[in-house]
Amino acid sequence: MNRLKEVIKSKGLKNTYICSKMELHPSILSGYIKGTRKPNQERLKQLSRILNTSVEKLYPQAIKRRITIYEI
């Protein structure tokens, strides 16, 4: 499950602020929030820094994917 929306709301931030910090079009961030797009590792790191949280909190399944990739 994607917790991005919850974290953004709990931090009291606006999507426009996050987009400007990441130099990201609002529709891309909206896709991340809705789950129709998946951010790459660099974008995940940017989001976690801006939101002052861990990648794992934003995308708990990211750890499972990383482990699976490295095990192959």
C-alpha positions in Angstrom: 0.0 0.0 0.0 1.1 3.5 -0.8 1.2 5.8 2.2 2.4 8.8 0.4 -0.9 10.7 0.7 -1.2 10.1 4.4 2.4 11.3 5.1 2.0 14.4 3.0 -1.2 15.3 4.9 0.3 14.5 8.3 3.3 16.8 7.5 0.9 19.6 6.5 2.6 20.0 3.1 1.0 21.0 -0.2 1.6 18.9 -3.3 2.7 22.1 -5.1 5.5 22.6 -2.6 6.7 19.0 -3.1 6.6 19.3 -6.8 8.6 22.5 -6.8 11.2 21.0 -4.5 11.5 17.9 -6.8 11.1 19.8 -10.1 8.3 17.5 -10.8 5.1 18.0 -12.8 2.0 17.9 -10.5 0.4 15.1 -12.6 3.4 12.8 -11.9 3.1 13.4 -8.1 -0.6 12.7 -8.4 0.2 9.4 -10.1 2.5 8.5 -7.2 -0.2 9.3 -4.7 -2.9 7.4 -6.6 -0.7 4.5 -7.3 -0.9 4.7 -11.1 2.9 5.6 -11.3 5.8 4.3 -9.4 8.7 6.5 -8.5 12.2 5.3 -9.2 14.8 5.0 -6.5 16.1 8.6 -6.8 12.5 10.0 -6.6 11.8 7.8 -3.6 14.9 9.2 -1.9 13.9 12.8 -2.7 10.4 12.2 -1.4 11.7 10.7 1.8 14.1 13.6 2.4 11.4 16.3 1.7 8.9 14.5 3.9 11.6 13.7 6.6 10.6 10.1 6.7 11.9 6.7 5.5 11.3 5.1 2.1 9.9 2.1 3.9 7.2 4.3 5.6 6.2 5.7 2.2 6.3 2.4 0.3 6.6 -0.6 2.6 6.6 -3.0 -0.4 9.8 -1.3 -1.7 11.9 -3.3 0.7 10.4 -6.6 -0.5 11.0 -5.6 -4.2 14.6 -4.7 -3.4 15.3 -8.0 -1.7 13.7 -9.9 -4.5 15.8 -8.1 -7.1 19.1 -8.8 -5.3 18.2 -12.4 -4.6 17.9 -13.2 -8.3 
